[in-house]
Amino acid sequence: MTAAIAPLPMTAWQQYYALTKPRVVQLIVFCALIGMVLAVPGVPSGAELKLGLWACIGIWLVAGAAAAFNCLVEKTIDAKMKRTAWRPTAKGELSDRQALLFSGVLCAVGSAVLYVLVNPLTMWLTFATFVGYAVIYTVILKPLTPQNIVIGGASGAMPPVLGWAAMTGQVGPEALILFLIIFLWTPPHFWALALYRVEDYRKSGLPMLPVTHGNEFTRLQILLYTVVLMASCLMPFVYGMSSWLYLAAAVVLSIGFIGYAVALYRAYSDELARKTFRFSLVHLSALFAALLLDHYLF
């Protein structure tokens, strides 16, 4: 029997990079990119591509800053949870000063990029999103109420609005529809994760819904949210943003999400909760990919 090989320690660069929560930031930038593309009729020009690139860079930097600040504030909580105990701030590999300085530099550089190379509206909206996530959600709401993810979800739903503002200099109703979809998608997505990680959250002391209201109530909320989410996913077609191609994808994906929620409500298992969480990621990614495809084909 061979001994387990301990993971190699992260380099300083890897530690700082880990603070930015790369997977989360990639999804944020992807959603912002959707807003940018949908805001531009037809194929974007060279100037629009350049503007979009700078917008993606600026949004990535500010989003990474918010993630690093979150890691700093929640280092004690992260250390108690298996899912997050590996983070450099939780392990004490990076000091509070290092993490705070890193977050501040990313936020400042990203804001400057957006203000100078994109437009002031996008910079202020992105900075407001930073404050909403890093301060209002992380510091105030998350430890205070089990509805934290619902209220704090507004920050996570902002990327398409940022992308739309970057390309048009304004926030149109189409951007608000995209905002609504992500806003309603966030609770069932996150609560599915919280269900099979409930012991971690109980140890951390955070008032997550499965801890405060129990497993069955959380499963009911997931089901209700997926039904309302389906209605919001149909709005791009109803408003005229998309055609039948997107509608077909939205219906299939939404029925799939509701199907997982129904199965989860009827007979819970950690494995089914994991599958529901994973499908939620597929749901949002495929939904926005369908919007992109529909935008260029019709």
Buried (B, 14 or more C-beta within 10 A) or exposed (E): EEEEEEEEEBEEEEBBBBBBBEEBBEBBBBBBBBBBBBBBEEEBEEEBEEBBEBBBBBBBBBBBBBBBBBBBBBBEBBBBBEEBEBBBBBBEBBEEEBBBEBBEEBBEBBBEBBBEBBBEBBBBBBBBBBEBBBBBBBBEBBBEBBBBBBBBBBBBBBBBBBBBBBBBEEBBEBBBBBBBBBBBBBBBBBBBBBBBBBEBBBEBEBBBBBBBBEBEEBBBBBBBBBBEBBEBBBBBBEEEBBBEBBBEBBBBBBEBBBEBBBBBBEEBEEEBBBBBBEBBEEBBBBBBBBBBBBBEEE
